[in-house]
């Protein structure tokens, strides 16, 4: 059996091939790279060939890839997917499901048998349907917080709230002009409980 210093490399190459076929604008940012996770003493999964950096041309395009990948983890044989978190705004960091630990063979100088199998797009279907299943991608807590604190998302929320206030204000003014009634009295007239009480009081 053939051995290698990057046991998961073949699997992650197949993951990239599947994603590339569905999202042709994506490019390979690297698979087998011996390095440690920035700011830590922990070896990156790239050191086993167990991660691929899928480069994307825009955040919107990356969102589509993210939803597609996280919705089909089993078929692709992947685990952690990092996107829109620190240092991951131009590419998705995608790891194989078989997370590696210890010292990478490429560091210890040994060779081992390949692991991880082959990713497939069999039964996955068109990525457009995956985009429609947006909410089905389960976010890790870290990714959720990263998205929540993204300045662009905060600005969107603020603008949305301001827009809603403007709409409500316009509806109230329009209703007042149309009926000549005070908004507070309109609420009272629209209160079903009040209508029921009124009917009971009249003996109906």
Secondary structure, 3 states (H helix, E strand, C coil): CCEECCCCHHHHHHHHHHHHHHCCCCEECCCCCCCECCCCCCECHHHHCCEEEEECCCHHHHHHHHHHHHHCHHHHCEEEEECCCCCCCCEEEEEECCCCCCCCHHHHCCCEECCCCCCCCCCCCCHHHHHHCHHHCCCCHHHHHHHHCCHHHHHHHHHHHHHHHHHHHHHHHHHHHHHCCCHHHHHHHCCHHHHHHHHHHCCC
